[in-house]
Amino acid sequence: MSIKHIFNSVLGLLLLTGVTTFSSVSQAAPQTMIVAGGCFWCVESDFELVQGVSDVVSGYTGGHTENPTYSKVSAKNTGHFEAVVIYFDDDIVSLKTLADYYWKTIDPTDAKGQFCDKGSPYKTAMFYQDDQQKAVFEASLAKVKKTKPFEEDIVTEILPAKKFYPAEEYHQSYYTKNPIRYAFYRASCGRDNRIESLWGEVASHQYH
């Protein structure tokens, strides 16, 4: 059984028991970070090959509809973000490092969505699971506000984590299952061009 299937099974058990965060997972388990950055295919590909990250699961969170599906979320009436759970070993990569990297993978100035995808499912956000994560995210945001190489305001929200619903299996690791279609989508959506115009470089290129 793959790591992704194991993690999806764990997520399913958490959802069945009503757990809304990952704090109850044993200390031996990987740490997790939940973020939204537009299309979850792209966020998954940007983080999955980072050293210390063991897996990234695409899904939906932050809304008011139980058991959302892709069609319902993309219809923009569930309140959910397209988001990912990033599993990582904090002996190899820290939450701070991942949080700082996150900003360089998105357009944090867009209040309407990301790149060619507009609407509430594609807005950016960081979801903290405890006070420690909240402090790390807020410190990372404060640093970016001071050092950003552009004038526009940052609109990305830092929100409390809610129940996370894994997306349908065909969305998981989409960039490896459908590399040509994924590459065409990413290029035609203008994601990397916009990131480069904001940050001066595309940080995720080192992992692609």
Protein Blocks (a to p, Z undefined) as FASTA:
>chain_A
ZZklmmmmmmmmmmmnopabfklpcfkbccdddddehjfklmmmmmmmpghiabdcddde
hiabehiafklmmnopnopacdddddddfklbcfklmmmmmmmmccfkbmnbghjbgcjk
lpccdddfbfklmmmmmmmmmmmmmmocbfbdcfbdcddddddddddfklgoklmmmmml
mmmmmmmnommmmmmmmnopafklmmZZ
